[in-house]
Amino acid sequence: MAATVAYSEITGWSEEELNNELSASKMKLTKLRFNHAITPLENTNVLKETKRHIARIHTELKKRKLSKQA
């Protein structure tokens, strides 16, 4: 899982792939937060990138849900 995946690439993923990536990203963020609390991370920007990656996935899932309703 790469945190720097472009949104255009995310739009090509299936819903199952999106859900799997979402759960993996949430687990990664949780682990990063715990590690950062114990010993500070060298690159704290990883937290920001992971949160944005999760937001991009949520955006695509919401977009698909709304397009199904219309």
N, CA, C, O and CB atoms as a CASP TS submission, in Angstrom:
PFRMAT TS
TARGET T0000
AUTHOR 0000-0000-0000
METHOD Language model
MODEL 1
PARENT N/A
ATOM      1  N   MET     1       0.827  -1.174   0.000  1.00  0.00           N
ATOM      2  CA  MET     1       0.000   0.000   0.000  1.00  0.00           C
ATOM      3  C   MET     1       0.872   1.238   0.000  1.00  0.00           C
ATOM      4  O   MET     1       1.736   1.396   0.862  1.00  0.00           O
ATOM      5  CB  MET     1      -0.941  -0.002   1.193  1.00  0.00           C
ATOM      6  N   ALA     2       0.653   2.092  -0.941  1.00  0.00           N
ATOM      7  CA  ALA     2       1.408   3.330  -1.015  1.00  0.00           C
ATOM      8  C   ALA     2       0.497   4.494  -0.634  1.00  0.00           C
ATOM      9  O   ALA     2      -0.640   4.590  -1.095  1.00  0.00           O
ATOM     10  CB  ALA     2       2.004   3.532  -2.432  1.00  0.00           C
ATOM     11  N   ALA     3       1.011   5.358   0.202  1.00  0.00           N
ATOM     12  CA  ALA     3       0.212   6.498   0.644  1.00  0.00           C
ATOM     13  C   ALA     3       0.174   7.602  -0.397  1.00  0.00           C
ATOM     14  O   ALA     3      -0.623   8.533  -0.276  1.00  0.00           O
ATOM     15  CB  ALA     3       0.755   7.044   1.947  1.00  0.00           C
ATOM     16  N   THR     4       1.018   7.519  -1.419  1.00  0.00           N
ATOM     17  CA  THR     4       1.074   8.572  -2.423  1.00  0.00           C
ATOM     18  C   THR     4       0.423   8.134  -3.730  1.00  0.00           C
ATOM     19  O   THR     4       0.933   8.425  -4.812  1.00  0.00           O
ATOM     20  CB  THR     4       2.515   8.984  -2.672  1.00  0.00           C
ATOM     21  N   VAL     5      -0.689   7.444  -3.628  1.00  0.00           N
ATOM     22  CA  VAL     5      -1.419   7.007  -4.813  1.00  0.00           C
ATOM     23  C   VAL     5      -2.257   8.175  -5.313  1.00  0.00           C
ATOM     24  O   VAL     5      -2.935   8.843  -4.531  1.00  0.00           O
ATOM     25  CB  VAL     5      -2.316   5.761  -4.505  1.00  0.00           C
ATOM     26  N   ALA     6      -2.207   8.415  -6.606  1.00  0.00           N
ATOM     27  CA  ALA     6      -2.967   9.516  -7.197  1.00  0.00           C
ATOM     28  C   ALA     6      -4.456   9.192  -7.192  1.00  0.00           C
ATOM     29  O   ALA     6      -4.851   8.030  -7.293  1.00  0.00           O
ATOM     30  CB  ALA     6      -2.486   9.801  -8.634  1.00  0.00           C
ATOM     31  N   TYR     7      -5.274  10.230  -7.073  1.00  0.00           N
ATOM     32  CA  TYR     7      -6.719  10.039  -7.058  1.00  0.00           C
ATOM     33  C   TYR     7      -7.201   9.406  -8.361  1.00  0.00           C
ATOM     34  O   TYR     7      -8.148   8.619  -8.351  1.00  0.00           O
ATOM     35  CB  TYR     7      -7.430  11.374  -6.825  1.00  0.00           C
ATOM     36  N   SER     8      -6.566   9.738  -9.472  1.00  0.00           N
ATOM     37  CA  SER     8      -6.970   9.164 -10.752  1.00  0.00           C
ATOM     38  C   SER     8      -6.767   7.648 -10.761  1.00  0.00           C
ATOM     39  O   SER     8      -7.509   6.932 -11.433  1.00  0.00           O
ATOM     40  CB  SER     8      -6.180   9.810 -11.899  1.00  0.00           C
ATOM     41  N   GLU     9      -5.783   7.160 -10.030  1.00  0.00           N
ATOM     42  CA  GLU     9      -5.572   5.721  -9.934  1.00  0.00           C
ATOM     43  C   GLU     9      -6.616   5.068  -9.025  1.00  0.00           C
ATOM     44  O   GLU     9      -7.060   3.949  -9.283  1.00  0.00           O
ATOM     45  CB  GLU     9      -4.161   5.427  -9.415  1.00  0.00           C
ATOM     46  N   ILE    10      -6.998   5.764  -7.978  1.00  0.00           N
ATOM     47  CA  ILE    10      -8.004   5.250  -7.039  1.00  0.00           C
ATOM     48  C   ILE    10      -9.344   5.062  -7.737  1.00  0.00           C
ATOM     49  O   ILE    10     -10.075   4.122  -7.423  1.00  0.00           O
ATOM     50  CB  ILE    10      -8.164   6.202  -5.837  1.00  0.00           C
ATOM     51  N   THR    11      -9.677   5.934  -8.673  1.00  0.00           N
ATOM     52  CA  THR    11     -10.957   5.832  -9.362  1.00  0.00           C
ATOM     53  C   THR    11     -11.063   4.551 -10.190  1.00  0.00           C
ATOM     54  O   THR    11     -12.169   4.116 -10.509  1.00  0.00           O
ATOM     55  CB  THR    11     -11.162   7.041 -10.254  1.00  0.00           C
ATOM     56  N   GLY    12      -9.939   3.947 -10.538  1.00  0.00           N
ATOM     57  CA  GLY    12      -9.947   2.717 -11.316  1.00  0.00           C
ATOM     58  C   GLY    12     -10.097   1.453 -10.483  1.00  0.00           C
ATOM     59  O   GLY    12     -10.260   0.367 -11.039  1.00  0.00           O
ATOM     60  N   TRP    13     -10.045   1.574  -9.172  1.00  0.00           N
ATOM     61  CA  TRP    13     -10.141   0.407  -8.301  1.00  0.00           C
ATOM     62  C   TRP    13     -11.586  -0.017  -8.117  1.00  0.00           C
ATOM     63  O   TRP    13     -12.496   0.808  -8.193  1.00  0.00           O
ATOM     64  CB  TRP    13      -9.505   0.696  -6.946  1.00  0.00           C
ATOM     65  N   SER    14     -11.798  -1.311  -7.874  1.00  0.00           N
ATOM     66  CA  SER    14     -13.137  -1.823  -7.588  1.00  0.00           C
ATOM     67  C   SER    14     -13.505  -1.446  -6.156  1.00  0.00           C
ATOM     68  O   SER    14     -12.655  -1.018  -5.374  1.00  0.00           O
ATOM     69  CB  SER    14     -13.208  -3.374  -7.796  1.00  0.00           C
ATOM     70  N   GLU    15     -14.785  -1.612  -5.826  1.00  0.00           N
ATOM     71  CA  GLU    15     -15.226  -1.284  -4.464  1.00  0.00           C
ATOM     72  C   GLU    15     -14.558  -2.178  -3.436  1.00  0.00           C
ATOM     73  O   GLU    15     -14.236  -1.728  -2.337  1.00  0.00           O
ATOM     74  CB  GLU    15     -16.744  -1.407  -4.348  1.00  0.00           C
ATOM     75  N   GLU    16     -14.348  -3.430  -3.780  1.00  0.00           N
ATOM     76  CA  GLU    16     -13.689  -4.356  -2.860  1.00  0.00           C
ATOM     77  C   GLU    16     -12.248  -3.912  -2.591  1.00  0.00           C
ATOM     78  O   GLU    16     -11.781  -3.939  -1.453  1.00  0.00           O
ATOM     79  CB  GLU    16     -13.711  -5.792  -3.431  1.00  0.00           C
ATOM     80  N   GLU    17     -11.556  -3.504  -3.656  1.00  0.00           N
ATOM     81  CA  GLU    17     -10.183  -3.014  -3.496  1.00  0.00           C
ATOM     82  C   GLU    17     -10.160  -1.748  -2.641  1.00  0.00           C
ATOM     83  O   GLU    17      -9.277  -1.573  -1.801  1.00  0.00           O
ATOM     84  CB  GLU    17      -9.543  -2.737  -4.875  1.00  0.00           C
ATOM     85  N   LEU    18     -11.131  -0.874  -2.858  1.00  0.00           N
ATOM     86  CA  LEU    18     -11.205   0.358  -2.072  1.00  0.00           C
ATOM     87  C   LEU    18     -11.421   0.051  -0.596  1.00  0.00           C
ATOM     88  O   LEU    18     -10.766   0.639   0.265  1.00  0.00           O
ATOM     89  CB  LEU    18     -12.330   1.258  -2.592  1.00  0.00           C
ATOM     90  N   ASN    19     -12.334  -0.864  -0.303  1.00  0.00           N
ATOM     91  CA  ASN    19     -12.602  -1.218   1.091  1.00  0.00           C
ATOM     92  C   ASN    19     -11.397  -1.886   1.743  1.00  0.00           C
ATOM     93  O   ASN    19     -11.095  -1.622   2.907  1.00  0.00           O
ATOM     94  CB  ASN    19     -13.815  -2.138   1.177  1.00  0.00           C
ATOM     95  N   ASN    20     -10.704  -2.755   0.997  1.00  0.00           N
ATOM     96  CA  ASN    20      -9.502  -3.397   1.533  1.00  0.00           C
ATOM     97  C   ASN    20      -8.413  -2.370   1.800  1.00  0.00           C
ATOM     98  O   ASN    20      -7.756  -2.407   2.841  1.00  0.00           O
ATOM     99  CB  ASN    20      -8.986  -4.470   0.566  1.00  0.00           C
ATOM    100  N   GLU    21      -8.228  -1.464   0.870  1.00  0.00           N
ATOM    101  CA  GLU    21      -7.204  -0.421   1.022  1.00  0.00           C
ATOM    102  C   GLU    21      -7.557   0.516   2.173  1.00  0.00           C
ATOM    103  O   GLU    21      -6.675   0.976   2.899  1.00  0.00           O
ATOM    104  CB  GLU    21      -7.049   0.382  -0.288  1.00  0.00           C
ATOM    105  N   LEU    22      -8.847   0.798   2.337  1.00  0.00           N
ATOM    106  CA  LEU    22      -9.291   1.665   3.419  1.00  0.00           C
ATOM    107  C   LEU    22      -8.970   1.046   4.775  1.00  0.00           C
ATOM    108  O   LEU    22      -8.437   1.717   5.658  1.00  0.00           O
ATOM    109  CB  LEU    22     -10.792   1.939   3.302  1.00  0.00           C
ATOM    110  N   SER    23      -9.293  -0.225   4.936  1.00  0.00           N
ATOM    111  CA  SER    23      -9.017  -0.869   6.222  1.00  0.00           C
ATOM    112  C   SER    23      -7.514  -0.978   6.473  1.00  0.00           C
ATOM    113  O   SER    23      -7.063  -0.805   7.605  1.00  0.00           O
ATOM    114  CB  SER    23      -9.660  -2.262   6.270  1.00  0.00           C
ATOM    115  N   ALA    24      -6.736  -1.262   5.424  1.00  0.00           N
ATOM    116  CA  ALA    24      -5.282  -1.337   5.578  1.00  0.00           C
ATOM    117  C   ALA    24      -4.703   0.035   5.941  1.00  0.00           C
ATOM    118  O   ALA    24      -3.800   0.131   6.772  1.00  0.00           O
ATOM    119  CB  ALA    24      -4.630  -1.866   4.280  1.00  0.00           C
ATOM    120  N   SER    25      -5.218   1.073   5.325  1.00  0.00           N
ATOM    121  CA  SER    25      -4.720   2.425   5.610  1.00  0.00           C
ATOM    122  C   SER    25      -5.073   2.861   7.025  1.00  0.00           C
ATOM    123  O   SER    25      -4.276   3.519   7.692  1.00  0.00           O
ATOM    124  CB  SER    25      -5.290   3.427   4.602  1.00  0.00           C
ATOM    125  N   LYS    26      -6.254   2.498   7.478  1.00  0.00           N
ATOM    126  CA  LYS    26      -6.646   2.838   8.847  1.00  0.00           C
ATOM    127  C   LYS    26      -5.764   2.119   9.857  1.00  0.00           C
ATOM    128  O   LYS    26      -5.373   2.696  10.871  1.00  0.00           O
ATOM    129  CB  LYS    26      -8.120   2.487   9.088  1.00  0.00           C
ATOM    130  N   MET    27      -5.452   0.850   9.577  1.00  0.00           N
ATOM    131  CA  MET    27      -4.555   0.100  10.461  1.00  0.00           C
ATOM    132  C   MET    27      -3.163   0.734  10.462  1.00  0.00           C
ATOM    133  O   MET    27      -2.536   0.853  11.515  1.00  0.00           O
ATOM    134  CB  MET    27      -4.471  -1.385  10.023  1.00  0.00           C
ATOM    135  N   LYS    28      -2.683   1.136   9.298  1.00  0.00           N
ATOM    136  CA  LYS    28      -1.372   1.768   9.189  1.00  0.00           C
ATOM    137  C   LYS    28      -1.338   3.061   9.994  1.00  0.00           C
ATOM    138  O   LYS    28      -0.370   3.331  10.706  1.00  0.00           O
ATOM    139  CB  LYS    28      -1.024   2.045   7.715  1.00  0.00           C
ATOM    140  N   LEU    29      -2.399   3.861   9.880  1.00  0.00           N
ATOM    141  CA  LEU    29      -2.463   5.125  10.607  1.00  0.00           C
ATOM    142  C   LEU    29      -2.461   4.885  12.113  1.00  0.00           C
ATOM    143  O   LEU    29      -1.791   5.600  12.858  1.00  0.00           O
ATOM    144  CB  LEU    29      -3.710   5.917  10.199  1.00  0.00           C
ATOM    145  N   THR    30      -3.202   3.891  12.555  1.00  0.00           N
ATOM    146  CA  THR    30      -3.244   3.568  13.977  1.00  0.00           C
ATOM    147  C   THR    30      -1.858   3.172  14.475  1.00  0.00           C
ATOM    148  O   THR    30      -1.414   3.642  15.523  1.00  0.00           O
ATOM    149  CB  THR    30      -4.252   2.438  14.246  1.00  0.00           C
ATOM    150  N   LYS    31      -1.177   2.313  13.728  1.00  0.00           N
ATOM    151  CA  LYS    31       0.168   1.889  14.117  1.00  0.00           C
ATOM    152  C   LYS    31       1.139   3.055  14.128  1.00  0.00           C
ATOM    153  O   LYS    31       1.973   3.168  15.025  1.00  0.00           O
ATOM    154  CB  LYS    31       0.673   0.806  13.178  1.00  0.00           C
ATOM    155  N   LEU    32       1.030   3.926  13.126  1.00  0.00           N
ATOM    156  CA  LEU    32       1.901   5.094  13.075  1.00  0.00           C
ATOM    157  C   LEU    32       1.681   6.010  14.276  1.00  0.00           C
ATOM    158  O   LEU    32       2.635   6.535  14.850  1.00  0.00           O
ATOM    159  CB  LEU    32       1.670   5.865  11.783  1.00  0.00           C
ATOM    160  N   ARG    33       0.420   6.197  14.649  1.00  0.00           N
ATOM    161  CA  ARG    33       0.117   7.063  15.792  1.00  0.00           C
ATOM    162  C   ARG    33       0.686   6.485  17.085  1.00  0.00           C
ATOM    163  O   ARG    33       1.259   7.212  17.897  1.00  0.00           O
ATOM    164  CB  ARG    33      -1.402   7.259  15.927  1.00  0.00           C
ATOM    165  N   PHE    34       0.528   5.176  17.272  1.00  0.00           N
ATOM    166  CA  PHE    34       1.088   4.550  18.465  1.00  0.00           C
ATOM    167  C   PHE    34       2.611   4.650  18.473  1.00  0.00           C
ATOM    168  O   PHE    34       3.207   4.981  19.498  1.00  0.00           O
ATOM    169  CB  PHE    34       0.655   3.083  18.549  1.00  0.00           C
ATOM    170  N   ASN    35       3.237   4.368  17.342  1.00  0.00           N
ATOM    171  CA  ASN    35       4.690   4.465  17.260  1.00  0.00           C
ATOM    172  C   ASN    35       5.172   5.891  17.511  1.00  0.00           C
ATOM    173  O   ASN    35       6.204   6.103  18.147  1.00  0.00           O
ATOM    174  CB  ASN    35       5.173   3.984  15.896  1.00  0.00           C
ATOM    175  N   HIS    36       4.424   6.855  17.011  1.00  0.00           N
ATOM    176  CA  HIS    36       4.793   8.252  17.191  1.00  0.00           C
ATOM    177  C   HIS    36       4.653   8.665  18.657  1.00  0.00           C
ATOM    178  O   HIS    36       5.426   9.491  19.142  1.00  0.00           O
ATOM    179  CB  HIS    36       3.930   9.151  16.297  1.00  0.00           C
ATOM    180  N   ALA    37       3.681   8.103  19.358  1.00  0.00           N
ATOM    181  CA  ALA    37       3.493   8.436  20.766  1.00  0.00           C
ATOM    182  C   ALA    37       4.633   7.869  21.617  1.00  0.00           C
ATOM    183  O   ALA    37       5.047   8.489  22.597  1.00  0.00           O
ATOM    184  CB  ALA    37       2.141   7.904  21.265  1.00  0.00           C
ATOM    185  N   ILE    38       5.135   6.700  21.242  1.00  0.00           N
ATOM    186  CA  ILE    38       6.209   6.060  22.006  1.00  0.00           C
ATOM    187  C   ILE    38       7.557   6.694  21.670  1.00  0.00           C
ATOM    188  O   ILE    38       8.259   7.194  22.550  1.00  0.00           O
ATOM    189  CB  ILE    38       6.247   4.544  21.720  1.00  0.00           C
ATOM    190  N   THR    39       7.901   6.665  20.404  1.00  0.00           N
ATOM    191  CA  THR    39       9.145   7.297  19.950  1.00  0.00           C
ATOM    192  C   THR    39       8.801   8.153  18.741  1.00  0.00           C
ATOM    193  O   THR    39       8.238   7.645  17.772  1.00  0.00           O
ATOM    194  CB  THR    39      10.255   6.227  19.598  1.00  0.00           C
ATOM    195  N   PRO    40       9.122   9.427  18.776  1.00  0.00           N
ATOM    196  CA  PRO    40       8.756  10.316  17.661  1.00  0.00           C
ATOM    197  C   PRO    40       9.266   9.806  16.315  1.00  0.00           C
ATOM    198  O   PRO    40      10.396   9.332  16.192  1.00  0.00           O
ATOM    199  CB  PRO    40       9.300  11.714  17.912  1.00  0.00           C
ATOM    200  N   LEU    41       8.406   9.918  15.322  1.00  0.00           N
ATOM    201  CA  LEU    41       8.767   9.504  13.973  1.00  0.00           C
ATOM    202  C   LEU    41       9.781  10.478  13.376  1.00  0.00           C
ATOM    203  O   LEU    41       9.770  11.670  13.684  1.00  0.00           O
ATOM    204  CB  LEU    41       7.514   9.414  13.080  1.00  0.00           C
ATOM    205  N   GLU    42      10.653   9.955  12.523  1.00  0.00           N
ATOM    206  CA  GLU    42      11.606  10.830  11.834  1.00  0.00           C
ATOM    207  C   GLU    42      10.880  11.723  10.839  1.00  0.00           C
ATOM    208  O   GLU    42      11.198  12.904  10.701  1.00  0.00           O
ATOM    209  CB  GLU    42      12.689  10.001  11.115  1.00  0.00           C
ATOM    210  N   ASN    43       9.904  11.148  10.150  1.00  0.00           N
ATOM    211  CA  ASN    43       9.158  11.892   9.143  1.00  0.00           C
ATOM    212  C   ASN    43       7.676  11.894   9.541  1.00  0.00           C
ATOM    213  O   ASN    43       6.943  10.959   9.217  1.00  0.00           O
ATOM    214  CB  ASN    43       9.362  11.270   7.715  1.00  0.00           C
ATOM    215  N   THR    44       7.248  12.921  10.228  1.00  0.00           N
ATOM    216  CA  THR    44       5.856  12.991  10.678  1.00  0.00           C
ATOM    217  C   THR    44       4.901  13.286   9.533  1.00  0.00           C
ATOM    218  O   THR    44       3.686  13.196   9.707  1.00  0.00           O
ATOM    219  CB  THR    44       5.705  14.050  11.753  1.00  0.00           C
ATOM    220  N   ASN    45       5.423  13.631   8.378  1.00  0.00           N
ATOM    221  CA  ASN    45       4.585  13.899   7.216  1.00  0.00           C
ATOM    222  C   ASN    45       3.850  12.634   6.763  1.00  0.00           C
ATOM    223  O   ASN    45       2.842  12.721   6.062  1.00  0.00           O
ATOM    224  CB  ASN    45       5.434  14.458   6.069  1.00  0.00           C
ATOM    225  N   VAL    46       4.349  11.465   7.161  1.00  0.00           N
ATOM    226  CA  VAL    46       3.703  10.198   6.809  1.00  0.00           C
ATOM    227  C   VAL    46       2.294  10.151   7.393  1.00  0.00           C
ATOM    228  O   VAL    46       1.380   9.629   6.756  1.00  0.00           O
ATOM    229  CB  VAL    46       4.539   8.996   7.315  1.00  0.00           C
ATOM    230  N   LEU    47       2.110  10.688   8.592  1.00  0.00           N
ATOM    231  CA  LEU    47       0.781  10.735   9.203  1.00  0.00           C
ATOM    232  C   LEU    47      -0.179  11.539   8.329  1.00  0.00           C
ATOM    233  O   LEU    47      -1.305  11.112   8.072  1.00  0.00           O
ATOM    234  CB  LEU    47       0.855  11.345  10.618  1.00  0.00           C
ATOM    235  N   LYS    48       0.269  12.678   7.886  1.00  0.00           N
ATOM    236  CA  LYS    48      -0.552  13.561   7.044  1.00  0.00           C
ATOM    237  C   LYS    48      -0.889  12.885   5.712  1.00  0.00           C
ATOM    238  O   LYS    48      -2.031  12.939   5.255  1.00  0.00           O
ATOM    239  CB  LYS    48       0.182  14.900   6.789  1.00  0.00           C
ATOM    240  N   GLU    49       0.109  12.249   5.092  1.00  0.00           N
ATOM    241  CA  GLU    49      -0.113  11.576   3.818  1.00  0.00           C
ATOM    242  C   GLU    49      -1.106  10.424   3.956  1.00  0.00           C
ATOM    243  O   GLU    49      -1.950  10.218   3.085  1.00  0.00           O
ATOM    244  CB  GLU    49       1.207  11.062   3.260  1.00  0.00           C
ATOM    245  N   THR    50      -1.001   9.677   5.052  1.00  0.00           N
ATOM    246  CA  THR    50      -1.901   8.544   5.270  1.00  0.00           C
ATOM    247  C   THR    50      -3.331   9.022   5.489  1.00  0.00           C
ATOM    248  O   THR    50      -4.276   8.424   4.973  1.00  0.00           O
ATOM    249  CB  THR    50      -1.434   7.710   6.470  1.00  0.00           C
ATOM    250  N   LYS    51      -3.491  10.109   6.263  1.00  0.00           N
ATOM    251  CA  LYS    51      -4.837  10.652   6.469  1.00  0.00           C
ATOM    252  C   LYS    51      -5.448  11.142   5.157  1.00  0.00           C
ATOM    253  O   LYS    51      -6.644  10.967   4.925  1.00  0.00           O
ATOM    254  CB  LYS    51      -4.796  11.798   7.487  1.00  0.00           C
ATOM    255  N   ARG    52      -4.644  11.744   4.316  1.00  0.00           N
ATOM    256  CA  ARG    52      -5.147  12.212   3.018  1.00  0.00           C
ATOM    257  C   ARG    52      -5.513  11.040   2.114  1.00  0.00           C
ATOM    258  O   ARG    52      -6.488  11.105   1.365  1.00  0.00           O
ATOM    259  CB  ARG    52      -4.102  13.099   2.326  1.00  0.00           C
ATOM    260  N   HIS    53      -4.731   9.978   2.188  1.00  0.00           N
ATOM    261  CA  HIS    53      -5.021   8.776   1.402  1.00  0.00           C
ATOM    262  C   HIS    53      -6.373   8.192   1.822  1.00  0.00           C
ATOM    263  O   HIS    53      -7.177   7.802   0.975  1.00  0.00           O
ATOM    264  CB  HIS    53      -3.893   7.720   1.576  1.00  0.00           C
ATOM    265  N   ILE    54      -6.614   8.135   3.119  1.00  0.00           N
ATOM    266  CA  ILE    54      -7.897   7.646   3.635  1.00  0.00           C
ATOM    267  C   ILE    54      -9.028   8.547   3.156  1.00  0.00           C
ATOM    268  O   ILE    54     -10.091   8.058   2.774  1.00  0.00           O
ATOM    269  CB  ILE    54      -7.880   7.579   5.182  1.00  0.00           C
ATOM    270  N   ALA    55      -8.810   9.843   3.175  1.00  0.00           N
ATOM    271  CA  ALA    55      -9.841  10.793   2.724  1.00  0.00           C
ATOM    272  C   ALA    55     -10.144  10.619   1.243  1.00  0.00           C
ATOM    273  O   ALA    55     -11.301  10.713   0.833  1.00  0.00           O
ATOM    274  CB  ALA    55      -9.396  12.237   2.996  1.00  0.00           C
ATOM    275  N   ARG    56      -9.112  10.365   0.430  1.00  0.00           N
ATOM    276  CA  ARG    56      -9.341  10.140  -1.003  1.00  0.00           C
ATOM    277  C   ARG    56     -10.188   8.892  -1.230  1.00  0.00           C
ATOM    278  O   ARG    56     -11.074   8.887  -2.084  1.00  0.00           O
ATOM    279  CB  ARG    56      -8.000  10.009  -1.750  1.00  0.00           C
ATOM    280  N   ILE    57      -9.921   7.853  -0.478  1.00  0.00           N
ATOM    281  CA  ILE    57     -10.702   6.617  -0.615  1.00  0.00           C
ATOM    282  C   ILE    57     -12.147   6.862  -0.190  1.00  0.00           C
ATOM    283  O   ILE    57     -13.079   6.429  -0.868  1.00  0.00           O
ATOM    284  CB  ILE    57     -10.078   5.473   0.228  1.00  0.00           C
ATOM    285  N   HIS    58     -12.332   7.558   0.937  1.00  0.00           N
ATOM    286  CA  HIS    58     -13.689   7.894   1.386  1.00  0.00           C
ATOM    287  C   HIS    58     -14.424   8.718   0.335  1.00  0.00           C
ATOM    288  O   HIS    58     -15.614   8.503   0.103  1.00  0.00           O
ATOM    289  CB  HIS    58     -13.641   8.663   2.718  1.00  0.00           C
ATOM    290  N   THR    59     -13.737   9.651  -0.299  1.00  0.00           N
ATOM    291  CA  THR    59     -14.336  10.491  -1.326  1.00  0.00           C
ATOM    292  C   THR    59     -14.819   9.650  -2.498  1.00  0.00           C
ATOM    293  O   THR    59     -15.930   9.846  -2.991  1.00  0.00           O
ATOM    294  CB  THR    59     -13.337  11.543  -1.806  1.00  0.00           C
ATOM    295  N   GLU    60     -13.988   8.715  -2.943  1.00  0.00           N
ATOM    296  CA  GLU    60     -14.367   7.869  -4.078  1.00  0.00           C
ATOM    297  C   GLU    60     -15.537   6.960  -3.717  1.00  0.00           C
ATOM    298  O   GLU    60     -16.445   6.772  -4.527  1.00  0.00           O
ATOM    299  CB  GLU    60     -13.171   7.025  -4.542  1.00  0.00           C
ATOM    300  N   LEU    61     -15.528   6.394  -2.511  1.00  0.00           N
ATOM    301  CA  LEU    61     -16.648   5.539  -2.087  1.00  0.00           C
ATOM    302  C   LEU    61     -17.945   6.336  -2.010  1.00  0.00           C
ATOM    303  O   LEU    61     -18.996   5.851  -2.429  1.00  0.00           O
ATOM    304  CB  LEU    61     -16.347   4.893  -0.721  1.00  0.00           C
ATOM    305  N   LYS    62     -17.881   7.546  -1.482  1.00  0.00           N
ATOM    306  CA  LYS    62     -19.070   8.407  -1.375  1.00  0.00           C
ATOM    307  C   LYS    62     -19.581   8.786  -2.764  1.00  0.00           C
ATOM    308  O   LYS    62     -20.787   8.800  -3.010  1.00  0.00           O
ATOM    309  CB  LYS    62     -18.747   9.685  -0.557  1.00  0.00           C
ATOM    310  N   LYS    63     -18.649   9.094  -3.668  1.00  0.00           N
ATOM    311  CA  LYS    63     -19.021   9.461  -5.038  1.00  0.00           C
ATOM    312  C   LYS    63     -19.761   8.311  -5.712  1.00  0.00           C
ATOM    313  O   LYS    63     -20.766   8.526  -6.389  1.00  0.00           O
ATOM    314  CB  LYS    63     -17.770   9.847  -5.860  1.00  0.00           C
ATOM    315  N   ARG    64     -19.265   7.100  -5.527  1.00  0.00           N
ATOM    316  CA  ARG    64     -19.915   5.936  -6.127  1.00  0.00           C
ATOM    317  C   ARG    64     -21.276   5.666  -5.509  1.00  0.00           C
ATOM    318  O   ARG    64     -22.216   5.289  -6.209  1.00  0.00           O
ATOM    319  CB  ARG    64     -19.034   4.712  -5.980  1.00  0.00           C
ATOM    320  N   LYS    65     -21.386   5.859  -4.197  1.00  0.00           N
ATOM    321  CA  LYS    65     -22.657   5.640  -3.515  1.00  0.00           C
ATOM    322  C   LYS    65     -23.706   6.637  -4.022  1.00  0.00           C
ATOM    323  O   LYS    65     -24.857   6.267  -4.254  1.00  0.00           O
ATOM    324  CB  LYS    65     -22.480   5.768  -1.981  1.00  0.00           C
ATOM    325  N   LEU    66     -23.308   7.883  -4.190  1.00  0.00           N
ATOM    326  CA  LEU    66     -24.247   8.899  -4.667  1.00  0.00           C
ATOM    327  C   LEU    66     -24.629   8.683  -6.118  1.00  0.00           C
ATOM    328  O   LEU    66     -25.764   8.960  -6.506  1.00  0.00           O
ATOM    329  CB  LEU    66     -23.655  10.280  -4.498  1.00  0.00           C
ATOM    330  N   SER    67     -23.699   8.191  -6.926  1.00  0.00           N
ATOM    331  CA  SER    67     -24.024   7.960  -8.329  1.00  0.00           C
ATOM    332  C   SER    67     -24.975   6.781  -8.495  1.00  0.00           C
ATOM    333  O   SER    67     -25.744   6.747  -9.455  1.00  0.00           O
ATOM    334  CB  SER    67     -22.752   7.720  -9.131  1.00  0.00           C
ATOM    335  N   LYS    68     -24.939   5.821  -7.585  1.00  0.00           N
ATOM    336  CA  LYS    68     -25.874   4.689  -7.636  1.00  0.00           C
ATOM    337  C   LYS    68     -27.288   5.137  -7.278  1.00  0.00           C
ATOM    338  O   LYS    68     -28.268   4.617  -7.811  1.00  0.00           O
ATOM    339  CB  LYS    68     -25.417   3.568  -6.681  1.00  0.00           C
ATOM    340  N   GLN    69     -27.382   6.116  -6.363  1.00  0.00           N
ATOM    341  CA  GLN    69     -28.694   6.598  -5.942  1.00  0.00           C
ATOM    342  C   GLN    69     -29.355   7.455  -7.020  1.00  0.00           C
ATOM    343  O   GLN    69     -30.582   7.502  -7.101  1.00  0.00           O
ATOM    344  CB  GLN    69     -28.568   7.394  -4.650  1.00  0.00           C
ATOM    345  N   ALA    70     -28.579   8.116  -7.826  1.00  0.00           N
ATOM    346  CA  ALA    70     -29.140   9.034  -8.813  1.00  0.00           C
ATOM    347  C   ALA    70     -29.708   8.328 -10.018  1.00  0.00           C
ATOM    348  O   ALA    70     -30.215   8.978 -10.932  1.00  0.00           O
ATOM    349  CB  ALA    70     -28.100  10.004  -9.257  1.00  0.00           C
TER
END
